[in-house]
Amino acid sequence: QDSDVNISIYNIQGKLIETLHKGFITKGYHTEVWNAKDHPSGVYIISMDASNGFNATQKVVLIK
């Protein structure tokens, strides 16, 4: 369903690194791309929160 969505990237210490999207998204499939060229290799947490109550987190490893 349509919702306000916030997609953020955090480092392993929990510091906000970057916000990929913050705003309204219509229902359907969408893609966001994180350009991590300015960030070092390491473990990051991607968090997605929607105003409809949906929340998801995923741990990713960036290897350069």
Backbone torsions as a table, in degrees:
resi	resn	phi	psi	omega
1	GLN	NA	158.4	178.0
2	ASP	-60.1	142.4	-175.1
3	SER	-164.4	156.2	167.2
4	ASP	-79.0	133.1	-174.4
5	VAL	-130.2	140.0	175.7
6	ASN	-125.5	119.5	177.6
7	ILE	-117.7	118.4	-174.7
8	SER	-129.6	153.4	177.5
9	ILE	-114.4	131.2	179.2
10	TYR	-122.2	148.6	172.8
11	ASN	-80.9	178.7	-174.4
12	ILE	-67.7	-20.9	176.6
13	GLN	-83.1	-5.0	178.6
14	GLY	92.3	7.3	179.0
15	LYS	-80.9	133.4	177.5
16	LEU	-65.3	122.9	-179.1
17	ILE	-96.4	-44.5	-175.1
18	GLU	-162.0	147.2	172.8
19	THR	-106.7	117.4	-179.2
20	LEU	-79.6	-37.5	-179.6
21	HIS	-153.1	137.6	173.4
22	LYS	-146.1	105.2	-178.5
23	GLY	158.9	-169.4	-174.8
24	PHE	-80.3	137.5	175.2
25	ILE	-133.6	135.0	176.3
26	THR	-77.2	161.8	180.0
27	LYS	-64.2	152.4	-179.7
28	GLY	128.4	-171.3	-179.7
29	TYR	-93.8	135.7	-179.4
30	HIS	-138.2	157.7	179.9
31	THR	-128.6	135.9	172.5
32	GLU	-122.1	140.4	-179.6
33	VAL	-117.5	129.7	177.2
34	TRP	-100.3	114.6	175.1
35	ASN	-87.7	103.2	-173.8
36	ALA	-98.6	22.9	-175.8
37	LYS	-62.6	-26.0	-179.2
38	ASP	-94.2	6.3	-177.7
39	HIS	-114.7	144.0	-179.5
40	PRO	-75.5	162.5	173.6
41	SER	-58.9	147.6	179.3
42	GLY	158.4	-170.5	-179.2
43	VAL	-99.3	133.2	179.6
44	TYR	-130.9	155.8	177.6
45	ILE	-115.0	128.2	175.4
46	ILE	-105.0	128.0	-178.0
47	SER	-122.1	133.0	176.3
48	MET	-124.1	123.3	178.6
49	ASP	-124.9	131.3	179.0
50	ALA	-118.8	150.3	-177.6
51	SER	-68.4	-13.9	178.1
52	ASN	-83.7	4.7	177.5
53	GLY	101.1	-5.6	179.3
54	PHE	-77.4	130.4	176.7
55	ASN	-136.5	137.8	177.0
56	ALA	-148.2	145.6	174.4
57	THR	-131.9	151.6	178.1
58	GLN	-145.6	134.6	176.2
59	LYS	-90.1	132.5	178.8
60	VAL	-128.7	151.6	176.2
61	VAL	-112.7	121.6	177.1
62	LEU	-96.0	120.7	179.6
63	ILE	-121.5	125.9	179.2
64	LYS	-110.1	NA	NA
